[in-house]
């Protein structure tokens, strides 16, 4: 059994080798890496040099939530982390975040992150999303998602308790899971260190599917609006 498992969902992504290398370069001594190939028809050959060091899962295309669920269910780690195939973890990501979460007794946590471009150059070294101010963080969920999914680490037991990601939500499976976790009594721990490098490029899904994402985000906000308003009032946070 590993201390942590990194799951990399992969679909036709030319950056996947960088993601895998960053996962394999973790300083923590007990990290498992699972790559879930979600029906790729290109770029899979980029994984060949790493197949003796990662667990490779091939499956029919089902979307990111489906790939994450497949990887997390097979994970042996006590903690699980999601790394998009076009992003990178910094070497101390798992070690630093796990130590902080263990010290706090947290079940789920996120961190600050850096932004990189298509060439891997840092364009913003330190992005903070309200994590230092719980009131601002919770209020942001009224009409936003202040959590970058690839900065998140959680106990596998939490993933299992909540039933995984909703595979019917191609774009907001992460936001939906965050709502369910917090409403179930599992607050996010925040570590203000940029331990993930989030890549912004023209081919990223948030660019290609902008309109569909907007519609699904609005529907997800509407579905949780009543429960979230009640939750904020219970915390004494004005909306």
MIDOSE-1310 file (N, C-alpha, C; in nm, 2 decimals, decimal comma, always signed):
residues 239
xxxx	+0,08/-0,12/+0,00/+0,00/+0,00/+0,00/+0,09/+0,12/+0,00; +0,05/+0,22/-0,09/+0,13/+0,34/-0,09/+0,07/+0,45/+0,01; +0,14/+0,55/+0,04/+0,09/+0,66/+0,12/-0,01/+0,74/+0,03; +0,03/+0,76/-0,09/-0,05/+0,84/-0,18/-0,05/+0,79/-0,32
xxxx	-0,16/+0,81/-0,39/-0,17/+0,77/-0,53/-0,20/+0,89/-0,62; -0,12/+0,92/-0,72/-0,15/+1,02/-0,82/-0,22/+0,96/-0,94; -0,34/+1,01/-0,97/-0,41/+0,96/-1,09/-0,40/+1,06/-1,20; -0,36/+1,02/-1,32/-0,35/+1,11/-1,43/-0,45/+1,06/-1,54
xxxx	-0,56/+1,13/-1,56/-0,65/+1,10/-1,67/-0,59/+1,15/-1,80; -0,59/+1,07/-1,90/-0,52/+1,10/-2,03/-0,61/+1,08/-2,15; -0,62/+1,18/-2,23/-0,69/+1,17/-2,36/-0,62/+1,25/-2,47; -0,55/+1,19/-2,56/-0,49/+1,26/-2,67/-0,41/+1,38/-2,64
xxxx	-0,33/+1,37/-2,53/-0,26/+1,49/-2,48/-0,11/+1,49/-2,51; -0,06/+1,58/-2,59/+0,09/+1,58/-2,62/+0,17/+1,62/-2,50; +0,11/+1,67/-2,39/+0,19/+1,71/-2,27/+0,20/+1,60/-2,17; +0,14/+1,48/-2,19/+0,13/+1,38/-2,09/+0,26/+1,33/-2,03
xxxx	+0,37/+1,33/-2,11/+0,50/+1,29/-2,06/+0,55/+1,38/-1,95; +0,53/+1,51/-1,96/+0,57/+1,60/-1,86/+0,49/+1,58/-1,73; +0,36/+1,55/-1,74/+0,28/+1,52/-1,62/+0,33/+1,39/-1,55; +0,36/+1,29/-1,63/+0,40/+1,16/-1,57/+0,54/+1,18/-1,51
xxxx	+0,63/+1,25/-1,57/+0,76/+1,27/-1,52/+0,75/+1,35/-1,38; +0,67/+1,45/-1,38/+0,65/+1,52/-1,25/+0,59/+1,44/-1,14; +0,51/+1,34/-1,17/+0,45/+1,25/-1,07/+0,56/+1,15/-1,02; +0,64/+1,11/-1,12/+0,74/+1,01/-1,08/+0,86/+1,08/-1,00
xxxx	+0,87/+1,21/-1,01/+0,98/+1,28/-0,95/+0,94/+1,33/-0,80; +0,83/+1,28/-0,75/+0,79/+1,32/-0,61/+0,90/+1,28/-0,51; +0,92/+1,37/-0,42/+1,02/+1,35/-0,31/+0,97/+1,25/-0,20; +0,84/+1,24/-0,19/+0,78/+1,15/-0,09/+0,82/+1,01/-0,14
xxxx	+0,86/+0,92/-0,04/+0,91/+0,79/-0,09/+0,80/+0,69/-0,12; +0,68/+0,71/-0,09/+0,57/+0,61/-0,11/+0,46/+0,67/-0,19; +0,48/+0,68/-0,32/+0,38/+0,74/-0,41/+0,36/+0,64/-0,53; +0,23/+0,61/-0,55/+0,19/+0,53/-0,67/+0,14/+0,62/-0,78
xxxx	+0,17/+0,59/-0,90/+0,12/+0,67/-1,02/+0,03/+0,58/-1,11; -0,09/+0,62/-1,13/-0,18/+0,55/-1,22/-0,22/+0,64/-1,33; -0,20/+0,60/-1,46/-0,24/+0,67/-1,58/-0,36/+0,60/-1,63; -0,47/+0,68/-1,65/-0,59/+0,62/-1,70/-0,61/+0,68/-1,85
xxxx	-0,59/+0,59/-1,94/-0,61/+0,63/-2,08/-0,75/+0,62/-2,12; -0,82/+0,73/-2,14/-0,96/+0,74/-2,16/-1,00/+0,73/-2,31; -0,95/+0,62/-2,37/-0,98/+0,60/-2,51/-0,90/+0,68/-2,61; -0,78/+0,71/-2,58/-0,70/+0,80/-2,67/-0,68/+0,73/-2,81
xxxx	-0,67/+0,81/-2,91/-0,64/+0,77/-3,04/-0,51/+0,83/-3,09; -0,45/+0,91/-3,01/-0,32/+0,97/-3,04/-0,24/+1,00/-2,91; -0,11/+1,01/-2,92/-0,02/+1,05/-2,81/+0,01/+0,93/-2,71; -0,06/+0,82/-2,72/-0,04/+0,71/-2,63/+0,10/+0,66/-2,63
xxxx	+0,17/+0,67/-2,74/+0,30/+0,62/-2,76/+0,40/+0,70/-2,67; +0,36/+0,82/-2,62/+0,44/+0,90/-2,53/+0,46/+0,84/-2,40; +0,37/+0,74/-2,36/+0,37/+0,68/-2,23/+0,47/+0,56/-2,23; +0,51/+0,51/-2,34/+0,60/+0,39/-2,35/+0,72/+0,40/-2,26
xxxx	+0,79/+0,51/-2,24/+0,91/+0,50/-2,16/+0,88/+0,49/-2,01; +0,75/+0,50/-1,97/+0,72/+0,50/-1,83/+0,63/+0,38/-1,78; +0,60/+0,29/-1,88/+0,51/+0,18/-1,84/+0,56/+0,09/-1,74; +0,69/+0,08/-1,72/+0,74/+0,00/-1,61/+0,74/+0,06/-1,48
xxxx	+0,70/+0,19/-1,47/+0,70/+0,26/-1,34/+0,56/+0,32/-1,30; +0,47/+0,30/-1,39/+0,33/+0,35/-1,36/+0,24/+0,23/-1,38; +0,12/+0,24/-1,32/+0,01/+0,15/-1,35/-0,07/+0,21/-1,46; -0,08/+0,14/-1,57/-0,15/+0,19/-1,69/-0,29/+0,12/-1,70
xxxx	-0,39/+0,20/-1,72/-0,53/+0,15/-1,73/-0,58/+0,21/-1,87; -0,62/+0,12/-1,96/-0,69/+0,16/-2,08/-0,84/+0,13/-2,07; -0,92/+0,23/-2,11/-1,06/+0,21/-2,11/-1,13/+0,29/-2,22; -1,26/+0,26/-2,25/-1,33/+0,33/-2,35/-1,35/+0,48/-2,30
xxxx	-1,36/+0,57/-2,40/-1,38/+0,71/-2,36/-1,51/+0,73/-2,28; -1,49/+0,79/-2,17/-1,61/+0,82/-2,08/-1,60/+0,95/-2,02; -1,50/+1,03/-2,04/-1,48/+1,16/-1,98/-1,39/+1,16/-1,86; -1,36/+1,28/-1,81/-1,27/+1,29/-1,70/-1,32/+1,23/-1,57
xxxx	-1,45/+1,25/-1,54/-1,50/+1,20/-1,42/-1,49/+1,05/-1,42; -1,52/+0,98/-1,53/-1,51/+0,84/-1,54/-1,37/+0,79/-1,53; -1,27/+0,86/-1,59/-1,13/+0,83/-1,57/-1,08/+0,84/-1,43; -1,12/+0,95/-1,37/-1,08/+0,97/-1,23/-1,14/+0,86/-1,14
xxxx	-1,27/+0,83/-1,16/-1,33/+0,73/-1,07/-1,26/+0,59/-1,09; -1,22/+0,56/-1,22/-1,15/+0,43/-1,24/-1,02/+0,43/-1,17; -0,94/+0,54/-1,18/-0,81/+0,54/-1,11/-0,82/+0,55/-0,96; -0,91/+0,63/-0,91/-0,92/+0,64/-0,76/-0,97/+0,51/-0,70
xxxx	-1,06/+0,44/-0,77/-1,10/+0,31/-0,71/-0,99/+0,21/-0,70; -0,90/+0,21/-0,80/-0,79/+0,11/-0,80/-0,67/+0,16/-0,72; -0,67/+0,28/-0,67/-0,56/+0,34/-0,59/-0,53/+0,26/-0,46; -0,41/+0,24/-0,44/-0,37/+0,17/-0,31/-0,34/+0,27/-0,20
xxxx	-0,32/+0,40/-0,24/-0,28/+0,50/-0,14/-0,39/+0,54/-0,04; -0,35/+0,58/+0,07/-0,44/+0,64/+0,17/-0,49/+0,77/+0,13; -0,41/+0,84/+0,05/-0,45/+0,97/-0,01/-0,45/+0,95/-0,16; -0,54/+1,03/-0,23/-0,54/+1,03/-0,37/-0,53/+1,17/-0,42
xxxx	-0,47/+1,19/-0,53/-0,45/+1,32/-0,59/-0,47/+1,31/-0,74; -0,53/+1,42/-0,80/-0,56/+1,42/-0,95/-0,46/+1,52/-1,01; -0,40/+1,47/-1,12/-0,31/+1,55/-1,20/-0,35/+1,54/-1,34; -0,40/+1,66/-1,40/-0,44/+1,66/-1,54/-0,31/+1,63/-1,63
xxxx	-0,33/+1,57/-1,74/-0,22/+1,53/-1,82/-0,15/+1,65/-1,89; -0,20/+1,77/-1,88/-0,12/+1,88/-1,93/-0,06/+1,97/-1,82; -0,08/+1,93/-1,70/-0,02/+2,00/-1,58/+0,10/+1,93/-1,53; +0,16/+1,99/-1,42/+0,27/+1,93/-1,36/+0,27/+1,95/-1,21
xxxx	+0,31/+1,85/-1,13/+0,33/+1,87/-0,99/+0,48/+1,90/-0,97; +0,50/+1,99/-0,87/+0,64/+2,02/-0,83/+0,68/+1,90/-0,74; +0,81/+1,88/-0,73/+0,86/+1,76/-0,66/+0,81/+1,74/-0,52; +0,79/+1,84/-0,45/+0,76/+1,83/-0,31/+0,61/+1,83/-0,28
xxxx	+0,53/+1,83/-0,39/+0,38/+1,85/-0,38/+0,32/+1,75/-0,28; +0,34/+1,62/-0,30/+0,27/+1,52/-0,22/+0,33/+1,53/-0,08; +0,46/+1,54/-0,06/+0,52/+1,54/+0,07/+0,47/+1,66/+0,15; +0,47/+1,78/+0,10/+0,43/+1,90/+0,17/+0,28/+1,90/+0,20
xxxx	+0,20/+1,86/+0,10/+0,06/+1,87/+0,13/+0,01/+1,76/+0,23; +0,07/+1,64/+0,21/+0,03/+1,53/+0,30/+0,07/+1,57/+0,45; +0,19/+1,62/+0,47/+0,24/+1,66/+0,60/+0,14/+1,76/+0,66; +0,10/+1,86/+0,58/+0,02/+1,97/+0,63/-0,12/+1,91/+0,67
xxxx	-0,18/+1,83/+0,58/-0,31/+1,77/+0,61/-0,31/+1,68/+0,73; -0,20/+1,60/+0,74/-0,19/+1,51/+0,86/-0,19/+1,59/+0,98; -0,11/+1,70/+0,98/-0,10/+1,78/+1,10/-0,23/+1,84/+1,14; -0,31/+1,87/+1,04/-0,44/+1,94/+1,07/-0,56/+1,84/+1,08
xxxx	-0,53/+1,71/+1,06/-0,64/+1,61/+1,06/-0,74/+1,63/+0,95; -0,69/+1,69/+0,84/-0,79/+1,72/+0,73/-0,81/+1,60/+0,64; -0,93/+1,59/+0,58/-0,97/+1,48/+0,49/-0,95/+1,53/+0,34; -0,96/+1,66/+0,32/-0,94/+1,71/+0,18/-0,87/+1,84/+0,19
xxxx	-0,79/+1,87/+0,09/-0,71/+2,00/+0,09/-0,68/+2,04/-0,05; -0,65/+2,17/-0,06/-0,60/+2,23/-0,18/-0,49/+2,32/-0,15; -0,42/+2,37/-0,26/-0,31/+2,46/-0,24/-0,31/+2,57/-0,34; -0,22/+2,66/-0,32/-0,19/+2,76/-0,43/-0,13/+2,69/-0,55
xxxx	-0,12/+2,76/-0,66/-0,05/+2,70/-0,78/+0,01/+2,81/-0,86; +0,10/+2,76/-0,95/+0,16/+2,85/-1,05/+0,10/+2,83/-1,18; +0,10/+2,93/-1,27/+0,05/+2,91/-1,41/+0,17/+2,90/-1,50; +0,16/+2,80/-1,60/+0,27/+2,79/-1,70/+0,20/+2,80/-1,84
xxxx	+0,28/+2,83/-1,94/+0,22/+2,84/-2,07/+0,25/+2,71/-2,15; +0,22/+2,71/-2,28/+0,24/+2,59/-2,36/+0,38/+2,54/-2,37; +0,48/+2,63/-2,34/+0,62/+2,59/-2,35/+0,67/+2,55/-2,21; +0,59/+2,56/-2,11/+0,63/+2,53/-1,97/+0,69/+2,64/-1,90
xxxx	+0,68/+2,76/-1,95/+0,73/+2,88/-1,88/+0,63/+2,93/-1,78; +0,68/+2,97/-1,66/+0,60/+3,03/-1,56/+0,55/+3,17/-1,60; +0,42/+3,19/-1,60/+0,36/+3,32/-1,64/+0,30/+3,38/-1,51; +0,27/+3,31/-1,41/+0,22/+3,36/-1,29/+0,27/+3,27/-1,18
xxxx	+0,36/+3,31/-1,09/+0,43/+3,22/-1,00/+0,35/+3,18/-0,88; +0,24/+3,25/-0,85/+0,17/+3,22/-0,72/+0,03/+3,27/-0,73; -0,07/+3,18/-0,76/-0,21/+3,21/-0,76/-0,27/+3,17/-0,63; -0,34/+3,26/-0,57/-0,41/+3,24/-0,44/-0,56/+3,25/-0,47
xxxx	-0,64/+3,16/-0,42/-0,79/+3,17/-0,45/-0,87/+3,18/-0,32; -0,83/+3,27/-0,24/-0,91/+3,29/-0,12/-0,89/+3,19/-0,01; -0,80/+3,11/-0,02/-0,78/+3,00/+0,08/-0,75/+3,05/+0,22; -0,68/+3,16/+0,23/-0,64/+3,22/+0,36/-0,76/+3,28/+0,44
xxxx	-0,87/+3,31/+0,37/-0,99/+3,37/+0,43/-1,11/+3,28/+0,41; -1,14/+3,20/+0,51/-1,25/+3,10/+0,49/-1,38/+3,17/+0,45; -1,41/+3,29/+0,50/-1,54/+3,36/+0,46/-1,54/+3,39/+0,31; -1,43/+3,44/+0,26/-1,42/+3,46/+0,12/-1,42/+3,33/+0,04
xxxx	-1,36/+3,23/+0,09/-1,35/+3,10/+0,02/-1,49/+3,04/+0,00; -1,57/+3,04/+0,12/-1,70/+2,98/+0,11/-1,79/+3,07/+0,02; -1,78/+3,20/+0,04/-1,87/+3,29/-0,04/-1,84/+3,27/-0,19; -1,72/+3,24/-0,23/-1,69/+3,23/-0,37/-1,76/+3,12/-0,44
xxxx	-1,81/+3,02/-0,36/-1,88/+2,91/-0,42/-2,03/+2,95/-0,46; -2,07/+3,07/-0,42/-2,20/+3,11/-0,47/-2,20/+3,12/-0,62; -2,10/+3,17/-0,68/-2,10/+3,18/-0,83/-1,96/+3,16/-0,89; -1,88/+3,07/-0,82/-1,75/+3,04/-0,87/-1,69/+2,91/-0,82
xxxx	-1,58/+2,87/-0,86/-1,51/+2,75/-0,81/-1,37/+2,79/-0,77; -1,35/+2,82/-0,65/-1,22/+2,87/-0,60/-1,11/+2,76/-0,58; -1,14/+2,64/-0,63/-1,05/+2,53/-0,61/-1,00/+2,47/-0,74; -0,87/+2,47/-0,76/-0,81/+2,41/-0,88/-0,80/+2,26/-0,85
xxxx	-0,87/+2,18/-0,93/-0,88/+2,04/-0,90/-0,75/+1,97/-0,89; -0,65/+2,01/-0,97/-0,52/+1,95/-0,96/-0,43/+1,99/-0,85; -0,48/+2,07/-0,76/-0,41/+2,10/-0,63/-0,47/+2,02/-0,52; -0,58/+1,95/-0,55/-0,65/+1,88/-0,44/-0,59/+1,74/-0,41
xxxx	-0,58/+1,72/-0,28/-0,55/+1,58/-0,23/-0,66/+1,55/-0,13; -0,70/+1,42/-0,13/-0,81/+1,38/-0,03/-0,78/+1,24/+0,02; -0,83/+1,21/+0,13/-0,83/+1,07/+0,18/-0,91/+0,98/+0,08; -0,86/+0,87/+0,04/-0,94/+0,78/-0,04/-1,07/+0,75/+0,02
xxxx	-1,07/+0,74/+0,15/-1,20/+0,70/+0,22/-1,30/+0,81/+0,20; -1,27/+0,93/+0,18/-1,36/+1,04/+0,15/-1,42/+1,02/+0,02; -1,34/+0,99/-0,08/-1,39/+0,96/-0,22/-1,49/+0,85/-0,21; -1,46/+0,74/-0,14/-1,55/+0,63/-0,13/-1,68/+0,66/-0,06
xxxx	-1,67/+0,74/+0,05/-1,79/+0,78/+0,12/-1,89/+0,86/+0,04; -1,83/+0,95/-0,04/-1,92/+1,03/-0,12/-1,96/+0,97/-0,26; -1,91/+0,85/-0,29/-1,95/+0,78/-0,41/-1,88/+0,83/-0,53; -1,77/+0,90/-0,52/-1,69/+0,94/-0,64/-1,75/+1,06/-0,71
xxxx	-1,69/+1,08/-0,83/-1,73/+1,19/-0,91/-1,86/+1,16/-0,99; -1,94/+1,25/-1,02/-2,06/+1,23/-1,10/-2,03/+1,23/-1,24; -2,04/+1,11/-1,30/-2,00/+1,09/-1,44/-2,09/+1,15/-1,54; -2,21/+1,20/-1,49/-2,30/+1,27/-1,58/-2,27/+1,42/-1,59
xxxx	-2,16/+1,46/-1,53/-2,12/+1,60/-1,54/-1,98/+1,61/-1,60; -1,97/+1,63/-1,73/-1,84/+1,63/-1,80/-1,75/+1,74/-1,76; -1,81/+1,85/-1,71/-1,72/+1,97/-1,68/-1,73/+2,02/-1,54; -1,83/+1,98/-1,46/-1,84/+2,03/-1,32/-1,84/+1,92/-1,22
xxxx	-1,79/+1,80/-1,26/-1,78/+1,69/-1,16/-1,69/+1,73/-1,04; -1,59/+1,82/-1,06/-1,51/+1,86/-0,95/-1,59/+1,96/-0,86; -1,65/+2,06/-0,92/-1,73/+2,15/-0,84/-1,84/+2,08/-0,76; -1,91/+1,99/-0,82/-2,01/+1,91/-0,76/-1,96/+1,83/-0,64
xxxx	-1,84/+1,77/-0,66/-1,78/+1,70/-0,55/-1,74/+1,79/-0,43; -1,69/+1,91/-0,46/-1,65/+2,00/-0,36/-1,77/+2,04/-0,27; -1,88/+2,07/-0,34/-2,01/+2,10/-0,27/-2,04/+1,98/-0,17; -2,05/+1,86/-0,23/-2,09/+1,75/-0,15/-2,00/+1,72/-0,03
xxxx	-1,87/+1,74/-0,05/-1,77/+1,72/+0,06/-1,80/+1,82/+0,17; -1,81/+1,95/+0,14/-1,82/+2,05/+0,24/-1,96/+2,04/+0,31; -2,06/+2,01/+0,23/-2,20/+2,00/+0,29/-2,20/+1,87/+0,38; -2,12/+1,77/+0,36/-2,11/+1,65/+0,44/-2,02/+1,67/+0,56
xxxx	-1,96/+1,79/+0,58/-1,89/+1,82/+0,70/-1,74/+1,80/+0,68; -1,69/+1,81/+0,56/-1,54/+1,79/+0,54/-1,49/+1,92/+0,47; -1,44/+2,02/+0,56/-1,39/+2,14/+0,50/-1,26/+2,13/+0,44; -1,23/+2,21/+0,34/-1,10/+2,21/+0,27/-0,99/+2,27/+0,36
xxxx	-0,88/+2,20/+0,37/-0,76/+2,25/+0,43/-0,68/+2,33/+0,32; -0,62/+2,44/+0,35/-0,55/+2,52/+0,25/-0,40/+2,53/+0,28; -0,32/+2,51/+0,19/-0,18/+2,53/+0,20/-0,13/+2,63/+0,09; -0,09/+2,75/+0,14/-0,06/+2,86/+0,05/+0,07/+2,85/-0,03
xxxx	+0,11/+2,73/-0,07/+0,24/+2,71/-0,14/+0,20/+2,67/-0,28; +0,26/+2,72/-0,39/+0,23/+2,68/-0,53/+0,30/+2,55/-0,56; +0,23/+2,44/-0,54/+0,29/+2,30/-0,55/+0,25/+2,24/-0,68; +0,16/+2,30/-0,76/+0,11/+2,25/-0,89/+0,14/+2,36/-0,99
xxxx	+0,17/+2,31/-1,11/+0,19/+2,41/-1,23/+0,07/+2,38/-1,32; -0,01/+2,48/-1,33/-0,14/+2,47/-1,41/-0,11/+2,53/-1,55; -0,12/+2,45/-1,65/-0,09/+2,49/-1,79/-0,21/+2,56/-1,86; -0,19/+2,68/-1,91/-0,29/+2,74/-1,99/-0,24/+2,75/-2,14
xxxx	-0,32/+2,69/-2,23/-0,28/+2,68/-2,37/-0,41/+2,68/-2,45; -0,39/+2,70/-2,58/-0,51/+2,72/-2,67/-0,59/+2,59/-2,69; -0,53/+2,47/-2,67/-0,60/+2,35/-2,69/-0,67/+2,29/-2,56; -0,66/+2,36/-2,45/-0,71/+2,31/-2,32/-0,86/+2,31/-2,33
xxxx	-0,92/+2,22/-2,26/-1,07/+2,19/-2,27/-1,15/+2,31/-2,23; -1,10/+2,39/-2,13/-1,18/+2,51/-2,09/-1,19/+2,61/-2,20; -1,10/+2,61/-2,29/-1,11/+2,70/-2,41/-1,20/+2,64/-2,52; -1,18/+2,51/-2,55/-1,25/+2,45/-2,65/-1,40/+2,43/-2,62
xxxx	-1,44/+2,42/-2,50/-1,58/+2,39/-2,46/-1,64/+2,50/-2,37; -1,60/+2,62/-2,40/-1,63/+2,74/-2,31/-1,78/+2,75/-2,29; -1,86/+2,74/-2,40/-2,01/+2,76/-2,39/-2,07/+2,65/-2,31; -2,04/+2,53/-2,34/-2,09/+2,41/-2,27/-2,06/+2,41/-2,12
xxxx	-1,94/+2,45/-2,09/-1,89/+2,46/-1,95/-1,98/+2,57/-1,88; -2,00/+2,68/-1,95/-2,08/+2,79/-1,88/-2,22/+2,74/-1,85; -2,28/+2,67/-1,94/-2,42/+2,62/-1,91/-2,42/+2,52/-1,80; -2,32/+2,43/-1,80/-2,32/+2,33/-1,69/-2,29/+2,39/-1,56
xxxx	-2,20/+2,49/-1,55/-2,16/+2,56/-1,43/-2,29/+2,62/-1,37; -2,36/+2,69/-1,45/-2,48/+2,76/-1,41/-2,58/+2,66/-1,35; -2,60/+2,55/-1,42/-2,69/+2,45/-1,37/-2,65/+2,39/-1,23; -2,51/+2,37/-1,22/-2,46/+2,32/-1,09/-2,48/+2,42/-0,98
xxxx	-2,45/+2,55/-1,00/-2,48/+2,65/-0,90/-2,62/+2,65/-0,86; -2,72/+2,64/-0,96/-2,86/+2,64/-0,93/-2,90/+2,52/-0,84; -2,84/+2,41/-0,87/-2,88/+2,28/-0,80/-2,84/+2,29/-0,65; -2,73/+2,36/-0,62/-2,68/+2,37/-0,48/-2,72/+2,50/-0,41
xxxx	-2,78/+2,59/-0,48/-2,80/+2,73/-0,43/-2,87/+2,73/-0,29; -2,98/+2,66/-0,28/-3,05/+2,66/-0,15/-2,97/+2,61/-0,04; -2,91/+2,49/-0,06/-2,84/+2,43/+0,05/-2,71/+2,51/+0,08; -2,65/+2,57/-0,02/-2,53/+2,65/+0,01/-2,56/+2,78/+0,08
xxxx	-2,67/+2,84/+0,05/-2,72/+2,96/+0,13/-2,74/+2,93/+0,27; -2,81/+2,81/+0,30/-2,83/+2,77/+0,43/-2,70/+2,74/+0,51; -2,61/+2,67/+0,44/-2,48/+2,64/+0,49/-2,40/+2,77/+0,53; -2,40/+2,87/+0,44/-2,34/+3,00/+0,47/-2,40/+3,07/+0,60
xxxx	-2,53/+3,07/+0,60/-2,60/+3,13/+0,72/-2,56/+3,06/+0,85; -2,55/+2,93/+0,84/-2,51/+2,85/+0,96/-2,37/+2,89/+1,01; -2,28/+2,93/+0,91/-2,14/+2,97/+0,94/-2,14/+3,11/+0,98; -2,25/+3,18/+0,97/-2,25/+3,33/+1,00/-2,19/+3,41/+0,89
xxx	-2,19/+3,36/+0,76/-2,13/+3,43/+0,65/-2,24/+3,50/+0,57; -2,23/+3,63/+0,55/-2,33/+3,70/+0,47/-2,31/+3,67/+0,32; -2,42/+3,66/+0,25/-2,41/+3,63/+0,10/-2,42/+3,77/+0,03
